[in-house]
Amino acid sequence: MINKTIDTDVLVVGGGLAGCEAAIKAKNEHNSVLLVDKGYVSRSGASPFAAGAINVCLPEDDKDVWLREIVERGEYINDQEWVKLQLERGYPLAMELDEWGRAFGHTIFERDEQGNLLRKKARGNINTRTCVINAIPAMDTMRAKVIESKVSLLERVMVTDLVLDQGRVVGAIGLGYRDGKVYLLRAKSVVLSASGCGFKLFGMGHRNLTGEGQAMAYEAGAMLRNIDQAMSNTTARAADNHGMSLMAAAGGRFLNSLGEEFMWNYEPEIGNRARLSKLTVAIAREIAAGRGPVYMDLTATSEEDQKLMRKIVPEAFKAFASLKIDPFKEKVEWMPAFKGTVMHGGGIHIDITGASNVPGLYSAGDCSCTPEHGTWSITGLNLTFAIVSGDIAGRSAASYAREAATSGVQKSDVEETVASRLAPLDAKVGLTPDEVIYRMQKVLIANDVAYIRSDASLRRALGEIESIREEAVPSVKARNSHELVKALETRSMIRIAEMIVRSCLYREESRGFHYRTDYPLTDNDDWLKWIMVQRDEQGSMRVWAQNFPTPYLPAPSGKYPPK
Ligand SMILES: Cc1cc2nc3c(=O)[nH]c(=O)nc-3n(C[C@H](O)[C@H](O)[C@H](O)COP(=O)(O)OP(=O)(O)OC[C@H]3O[C@@H](n4cnc5c(N)ncnc54)[C@H](O)[C@@H]3O)c2cc1C
């Protein structure tokens, strides 16, 4: 059943910004590196759609001010060592990327007339400012640099499982959906940078992000963390778009049906520039209170900012144009949009070397628990984290690989797993993957599951998810390798859906994206904890709360309405 075996020192799964950075840095250490992607590196995943904000602490900035802002706005569940790392390494790595871009003829960072990095106050920024990045040239640069660095590339191959040998990760199984081949990818260490799970919902850049990286890490025994912070963005109702950080930075206003700029009631200091977590819950609460629909109003933005928005997020404006909407002339209906574990929302628990608890397994970018963010602090941290965590995980995986023995894992050792992955191709009757995906989406995007939760609504969702997992997912059929990809995606999606609902049930307070009507307060006395998930020895999902250190900025004690 296995058509091809490839040996490498380091295997990187997922070639977004984080995976490309990891592969390049691992290769710099003179290892052989294979980068495998489900799509086409530079045009798949979230990275090419990133909407311009990259929060980089410049050398002249006060790092303590940045740390305070990120930790306070991350509602104190950030990993503060990662925040510090990001503040120290973000700037040199961003400038290295800028340099690579120049060498390949791309402009990555926007600069003012004096040549200084353009900086703006975007969502969540009070004492800090975000730089402006062109995501597509950045990803074109990454692709070119991966090739120049002699990283081997394997594209249109979906990785489905990790391979273990005596508790150590020694490779992965991949399914080539264009050539129909099954690959055994043997490696001494693996970096998972395949993002999280977006459940194929309304959203640019994450139709193929269906959680395999996080699900396969779970199956291998890795701990995952902060999945209770499964996240949402907000978007125009008529067409998904991106660029809201820039829109808010340019003076965009959120209005309810009474014409009120309601965000000042939820985030008095910065109103329309509120963090994503606050904005999502606020829009959902306005609608629930009968003050919907909600609009984004860009009519008062300056011509200069309008030009910048059109340049940085062209896809958003193409979508508006196709619907004959001019967002600079009329207010646009807006809504929350659930994103799951893509762009943040929890993931693989990593230490400051990017290592998981499973030997040989590392993670970077959105596939990891994005430890710097806490709940979701300020806009633009994700892109910086992608390059910082990619750099760290790539180097760490390379040095692990230098010391590690080659595994003797053979094709025959993985045949049983491969057979079960290919089984949907043999099913003569069954559900289509789309039917199952739709059922899952309906459970997760219900208002009382995605945004305004309670014990009762989460228990109802868990029951439905368990029935989809037990009955629907095992009976999916596939007619060809493309449908097989979708069938396998239902497996990882249901796993992540269960993690989300179980983690949300566990956290009995409100914090960040997690808003519960039955526990409406943030509770630093009992819940200043990370919610962890791991597969136990019986194969059940274990969820628990873990204390964590706050070495630089302790949290205030007490209970209070979410800040
Ligand atoms: C519309 C939008 C706007 C955004 N705007 C901003 C912004 O302004 N600022 C900011 O900081 N962040 C922003 N973000 C978030 C940011 O883009 C992401 O956090 C970041 O790009 C994540 O990079 P990554 O490399 O971890 O993942 P991705 O770029 O998503 O890459 C993951 C890769 O893994 C591959 N993959 C997935 N599954 C598999 C599999 N099973 N096998 C093999 N390969 C697989 C995918 O094909 C993809 O190439 C935005 C995100 C979106 C969607």
Ligand as a Chemical Component Dictionary entry (heavy atoms), coordinates in Angstrom:
data_LIG
# 
_chem_comp.id                   LIG 
_chem_comp.type                 NON-POLYMER 
_chem_comp.pdbx_formal_charge   0 
_chem_comp.three_letter_code    LIG 
# 
loop_
_chem_comp_atom.comp_id 
_chem_comp_atom.atom_id 
_chem_comp_atom.alt_atom_id 
_chem_comp_atom.type_symbol 
_chem_comp_atom.charge 
_chem_comp_atom.model_Cartn_x 
_chem_comp_atom.model_Cartn_y 
_chem_comp_atom.model_Cartn_z 
_chem_comp_atom.pdbx_ordinal 
LIG C1  C1  C 0 -7.879 36.313 6.753  1  
LIG C2  C2  C 0 -6.787 36.303 7.787  2  
LIG C3  C3  C 0 -6.194 37.500 8.172  3  
LIG C4  C4  C 0 -5.179 37.498 9.131  4  
LIG N1  N1  N 0 -4.556 38.673 9.453  5  
LIG C5  C5  C 0 -3.523 38.688 10.330 6  
LIG C6  C6  C 0 -2.802 39.886 10.618 7  
LIG O1  O1  O 0 -3.072 40.955 10.076 8  
LIG N2  N2  N 0 -1.783 39.799 11.511 9  
LIG C7  C7  C 0 -1.430 38.624 12.134 10 
LIG O2  O2  O 0 -0.495 38.609 12.932 11 
LIG N3  N3  N 0 -2.087 37.481 11.850 12 
LIG C8  C8  C 0 -3.105 37.488 10.969 13 
LIG N4  N4  N 0 -3.760 36.315 10.679 14 
LIG C9  C9  C 0 -3.271 35.072 11.308 15 
LIG C10 C10 C 0 -1.990 34.638 10.629 16 
LIG O3  O3  O 0 -2.154 34.726 9.240  17 
LIG C11 C11 C 0 -1.665 33.203 11.043 18 
LIG O4  O4  O 0 -1.633 33.134 12.443 19 
LIG C12 C12 C 0 -0.307 32.749 10.499 20 
LIG O5  O5  O 0 -0.203 33.040 9.137  21 
LIG C13 C13 C 0 -0.139 31.271 10.765 22 
LIG O6  O6  O 0 0.944  30.756 10.040 23 
LIG P1  P1  P 0 1.213  29.193 10.086 24 
LIG O7  O7  O 0 2.422  28.959 9.269  25 
LIG O8  O8  O 0 1.188  28.714 11.477 26 
LIG O9  O9  O 0 -0.069 28.528 9.391  27 
LIG P2  P2  P 0 -0.616 28.613 7.896  28 
LIG O10 O10 O 0 -0.139 29.789 7.174  29 
LIG O11 O11 O 0 -2.094 28.441 8.002  30 
LIG O12 O12 O 0 0.036  27.340 7.183  31 
LIG C14 C14 C 0 -0.358 26.028 7.475  32 
LIG C15 C15 C 0 0.053  25.149 6.318  33 
LIG O13 O13 O 0 -0.164 23.785 6.685  34 
LIG C16 C16 C 0 -0.641 23.078 5.566  35 
LIG N5  N5  N 0 -1.364 21.902 6.064  36 
LIG C17 C17 C 0 -2.526 21.849 6.729  37 
LIG N6  N6  N 0 -2.861 20.588 7.010  38 
LIG C18 C18 C 0 -1.883 19.799 6.498  39 
LIG C19 C19 C 0 -1.673 18.395 6.450  40 
LIG N7  N7  N 0 -2.526 17.533 6.993  41 
LIG N8  N8  N 0 -0.575 17.937 5.822  42 
LIG C20 C20 C 0 0.315  18.790 5.251  43 
LIG N9  N9  N 0 0.151  20.126 5.273  44 
LIG C21 C21 C 0 -0.922 20.637 5.900  45 
LIG C22 C22 C 0 -1.533 24.083 4.848  46 
LIG O14 O14 O 0 -1.711 23.725 3.487  47 
LIG C23 C23 C 0 -0.752 25.385 5.038  48 
LIG O15 O15 O 0 0.117  25.634 3.969  49 
LIG C24 C24 C 0 -4.773 36.286 9.720  50 
LIG C25 C25 C 0 -5.364 35.084 9.326  51 
LIG C26 C26 C 0 -6.366 35.084 8.363  52 
LIG C27 C27 C 0 -6.995 33.790 7.944  53 
# 
loop_
_chem_comp_bond.comp_id 
_chem_comp_bond.atom_id_1 
_chem_comp_bond.atom_id_2 
_chem_comp_bond.value_order 
_chem_comp_bond.pdbx_ordinal 
LIG C1  C2  SING 1  
LIG C2  C3  SING 2  
LIG C2  C26 DOUB 3  
LIG C3  C4  DOUB 4  
LIG C4  N1  SING 5  
LIG C4  C24 SING 6  
LIG N1  C5  DOUB 7  
LIG C5  C6  SING 8  
LIG C5  C8  SING 9  
LIG C6  O1  DOUB 10 
LIG C6  N2  SING 11 
LIG N2  C7  SING 12 
LIG C7  O2  DOUB 13 
LIG C7  N3  SING 14 
LIG N3  C8  DOUB 15 
LIG C8  N4  SING 16 
LIG N4  C9  SING 17 
LIG N4  C24 SING 18 
LIG C9  C10 SING 19 
LIG C10 O3  SING 20 
LIG C10 C11 SING 21 
LIG C11 O4  SING 22 
LIG C11 C12 SING 23 
LIG C12 O5  SING 24 
LIG C12 C13 SING 25 
LIG C13 O6  SING 26 
LIG O6  P1  SING 27 
LIG P1  O7  DOUB 28 
LIG P1  O8  SING 29 
LIG P1  O9  SING 30 
LIG O9  P2  SING 31 
LIG P2  O10 DOUB 32 
LIG P2  O11 SING 33 
LIG P2  O12 SING 34 
LIG O12 C14 SING 35 
LIG C14 C15 SING 36 
LIG C15 O13 SING 37 
LIG C15 C23 SING 38 
LIG O13 C16 SING 39 
LIG C16 N5  SING 40 
LIG C16 C22 SING 41 
LIG N5  C17 SING 42 
LIG N5  C21 SING 43 
LIG C17 N6  DOUB 44 
LIG N6  C18 SING 45 
LIG C18 C19 SING 46 
LIG C18 C21 DOUB 47 
LIG C19 N7  SING 48 
LIG C19 N8  DOUB 49 
LIG N8  C20 SING 50 
LIG C20 N9  DOUB 51 
LIG N9  C21 SING 52 
LIG C22 O14 SING 53 
LIG C22 C23 SING 54 
LIG C23 O15 SING 55 
LIG C24 C25 DOUB 56 
LIG C25 C26 SING 57 
LIG C26 C27 SING 58 
# 
